[in-house]
Amino acid sequence: MAEMEQAWKKAIQAALKSPSSSTTINLDSSIKSNGFLPSPDVLSLLPKTLESLSLANCRLSSLRNFPSLPSLRYLNLSDNRISNGLDALVIAELKGLKILDLANNRIATVEEVAVLKGLEGIESLDLYECPVTRVSGYREKVFGAVLSLKFLDNVDKEGNERPESDEDEEEEEDEEDDLQGEEEEGEEEADDDEEGEEADGELVDGEEDDEDGDENEEEDEDGEIDNGVTNEDEVNSNGVPHKRKREA
């Protein structure tokens, strides 16, 4: 138990290092719990200013000890093992909560969902892939039990899809920023490669110029030698006839 408490504490402390941790904390998959949230002492590390909290895929089966977070607007508890005990969110007095994601949990009855009517501000509830979605008349019953709901499984009573929330837009903006950063890094690397190629090209040109110069010098030297030989031949050829005439 102590080890699990320590694991939760380390995960929360690591998340608090994020620049946005005063309003947004994501602990998705960072803890494989024994089914329970840590003690109130550990949960007290979460900022009271928190607006978005994600605890997806943490193997939670109980929400007991859920902290009081008065500014919380978005709560993601998807991909856990929760089957009951949703009243813990009401006890925590999450009066600002508007969006609750409980997709892929083990909630099987409309009665269990109905306790969420105590969260008077809740507007969007996601129960996708929970057993309760197979109950006859599920949508009508849930809308009838939680009157503040505007969207269930991202669709309103008339079948219209829920528009993107602020949280969704922020996530998209973060993804776009990350993509843009990767593209800029790629462009910088490409520019560096081009500069390197240009530098190599200049060096090769210089080497070629030097080689051309050496070849020209060699040609000049050969020309001088050839010219010298030719002049000497001319002198000798001029002398020889005279000698032959004198012999005759």
Order of alpha helices (4+ residues) and beta strands (2+ residues): alpha-beta-alpha-beta-beta-alpha-beta-alpha-beta-alpha-beta-alpha
